[in-house]
């Protein structure tokens, strides 16, 4: 593989890395100024949590690989945009195709950085235990944020407990991609469900 030139690096930074910092997620940071987190912050948080947790819950996991996958897992959103779990049905239905097209674009325009496309591919296809672990943890950390936020954002968007449960049915199933993470997900959901005051009440 040919060593990249400066212009290749410049384009990677300008067209992928910097825009990634500006993709806002529909998740508020549950402390401090409580602003919406961006994709770069989310990926770093996920990578750090994954690296800390992986060797303690599954000694078969390659911790370095786990962190690498977590770092790159959402890069397609530079071109596909973030699709929140509470999106309308049309947005949810088009998510896979938008992300597939985005990955094709990244492969075409940035194929000379094969690590990037390899990590995204591994995550999207769940072709390794490391990818499944990151995929599951990605679901867990979102619900953990809701719990740590004590439902403040959920009440702000008028999310009832029933709506939350229905919206996250598939989300909860995805968290079972790795059994240990699935168990953590179920625990934090039990904690969250035990606080009806964290949700909007129509009454």
Buried (B, 14 or more C-beta within 10 A) or exposed (E): EEEBEEEBEEBBEEBBEEBBEEBEBBBBBBEEEEEEBBBBBBBBBBBEBBBEBBEEBBEEBBBEBBBBBBBBBBBBBBBBBBBEBBBEEEEBEBBEEBBEBBBEBBBEBBEBBEEBBEBBBBBBEBEBBBBBBBBBBBBBBBBBBBBBBBBEBBBEEEBBBEBBBEBBEEBBEBBBBBEBBBEBBBEBBEEBBEEEEBBBEEE
